Each structure stands twice: as structure tokens, then as C-alpha cells.
Amino acid sequence: MRNIQNYIEHTNLKPTITSNEIEMLLNEVKENNIFGICVPPFWVKKVKRDIGKSNISLITVIGFPLGYQMSQTKEAETIQAIKDGADEIDMVLNISAVKSQMMWPKIEIAKIGKLVHENEKILKVIIETAYLNDGEIKEACKICADAGADFVKTSTGFAAEGAKLEHVQLMRSVLPDHVGIKASGGIKSYEQALQFIEAGAERIGTSSGPEICKMK
């Protein structure tokens, strides 16, 4: 049986999240020995302080949730997030530019990746598979890998659909071994999480982390 806690990033990115919910989220992570906690940028500094000397990984989002901000804006967000204590950055791909077959997404990822890696942090790129066909998913994965992303993530959780097994399998078939996959969006049970891991995901983004841990 897998130690499912090591795969989970317990997440709450809803716009109405309160400080009490942030504290509850972190307590759930601690109580269940979950790998990481993913919170909105506004809450990174507080969560970093509350994590203390624990080895919990702190994740936040950049260019969220649509990805079509200017690269300079994403860069400023990244700098602030790292300054506030983020260990990992989940940046939304500029899907508009990808659909327009522009080179800019690759340049943008490389720029943000350089900044993240210079600070010894991890970059995940959210490609939002719900908006892409299979060919576009393959191309997005290639762009991310070539530009130096550490992980490619399926979804923000704000689109009509979240992670799908067939998309994770497709992503794994085209990504090199050193680039991980984060499946996120709609994963609520241990069985679902295990299926995504077996399909090739190394991380699971979910708001149901404690429930998944207790189901195994």
C-alpha cells in the first residue's frame, strides 16, 4: 500500500477562504502528515510563519486562474511569493498564447523557471487540460519540458473539468522522466488518487487530503 500522504498537496484556493479556514487547512496537513499545503498568495506569509520548523512544503499559485497576465506581472508575483516563503510555484500557462501558436509561453516559462530555480524552489506549470485537445496537451507538455518546468499540472480547479486519467496518461507518454505530473481537480477519494498515481502522477492536488488519507 502506498504512503498516499507523500503525494498530496492539500489545497484551498476558493475566493472566500478565511483565516480560520487557512488555519484549519494547515492543522489538517499536520495531523495527517501530508506532504504539502497549497494556498492563495495572500496567505503565504502567514502559513510560512505557522509552519515553523516543520518540513511541510508550501505551495502557491501564480497567474491564477486564467494565465494570461503579462509575464512581468507573473515575475513580480513569483518574486513576492518566494520572498513570503513559498517552496513551490504553480504557474498557469498562457493558454491564449498557446492557442495562438506563439513562442511566448516557452519564453515565459523559461524566465519564471530561471527565477524559481535560482532561489532553489520548484516550478509547476498548469496547462489546464480542460481547454486543450490531445494535440495541444502534447505540445503544452513539450513546451513546459523544454523550458525547464519541474512539473506539469493538469488543472486549476476553476475550469469546467479537472484532472482526467487519460490526460495524465497522455502527459506521461510525452514528458521526459525528470518532469513530474501533478493531477489536480476533482480528486476526492483514495481510489481516485491511486489511479492517478498509477497513471503517472507524482503529486495530487486536492481539497480532500485528510479524507483521502483516512480512506486507504
C-alpha positions, -999 to +999 in steps of 0.1 A: +000+000+000+014+034-010+020+061+016-005+084+000+003+114+022+036+118+004+018+126-029-008+150-016-009+188-017-038+198+005-054+227-012-079+256-007-079+283-033-115+294-031-120+332-033-139+332+000-113+314+022-109+329+056-081+330+081-099+304+102-101+281+072-064+286+064-055+276+100-078+245+097-061+236+064-027+236+080-038+217+110-052+190+087-019+188+069+000+184+102-024+159+117-023+137+086+014+141+078+005+154+043+034+165+020+023+200+013-002+228+016-013+250-013-028+284-005-035+317-023-006+341-025-021+365+001-018+338+028+017+325+020+035+347+046+011+336+074+013+300+066+051+301+064+052+315+098+027+290+112+045+260+096+076+269+117+103+243+115+081+216+101+091+201+067+057+208+052+061+221+016+044+254+010+028+259-025+011+289-040-002+299-074+009+325-100-011+339-129-041+323-114-066+312-126-065+322-163-028+326-170-030+354-195-014+381-173+018+398-187+050+379-179+062+409-159+032+405-136+039+368-132+075+375-125+066+401-098+041+376-083+068+349-082+093+372-065+068+381-038+057+345-033+093+334-028+100+363-005+070+354+016+082+318+019+068+297-009+087+265-016+069+257-049+052+278-075+022+266-096+021+290-126-008+290-150+002+286-187-007+314-211-033+293-229-043+322-251-008+324-264-006+286-269-038+286-289-023+314-310+007+292-316+031+318-302+066+312-289+060+334-259+048+306-234+081+288-237+100+321-232+078+330-202+082+296-185+120+297-190+121+332-174+100+322-144+118+289-142+152+306-140+140+329-112+125+300-093+155+277-097+180+304-087+161+305-054+162+267-052+124+264-055+102+242-077+082+253-107+050+236-118+031+248-149-007+244-150-017+237-186-055+235-179-062+203-199-100+211-200-093+238-226-069+217-248-073+189-272-049+159-272-025+175-297-024+208-277-018+188-245+012+171-261+025+205-274+020+222-240+039+194-223+067+197-247+069+235-242+070+230-204+097+204-205+119+223-230+115+255-209+127+238-177+095+232-157+099+207-129+062+195-131+033+199-154-001+202-137-034+193-152-058+219-139-065+250-118-098+235-105-117+265-119-124+251-154-154+230-162-134+198-158-105+188-136-080+160-140-087+130-162-069+097-162-065+097-200-049+131-199-024+121-172-015+090-192-011+112-223+011+136-205+033+109-191+037+094-225+053+126-239+071+141-209+107+131-201+112+111-169+127+141-150+095+161-154+068+152-129+030+154-132+006+169-107-030+158-111-055+183-097-092+190-098-120+167-087-099+141-069-119+132-038-111+096-029-082+073-021-091+051-051-091+081-075-058+093-061-042+059-065-055+056-101-039+089-110-006+079-093-006+046-112-013+066-144+019+086-139+012+114-114+037+122-087+016+148-070-021+150-062-037+184-057-069+181-037-091+198-011-099+163+003-065+154+016-075+142+051-104+122+037-082+105+011-057+096+038-083+081+060-099+060+032-068+039+025 
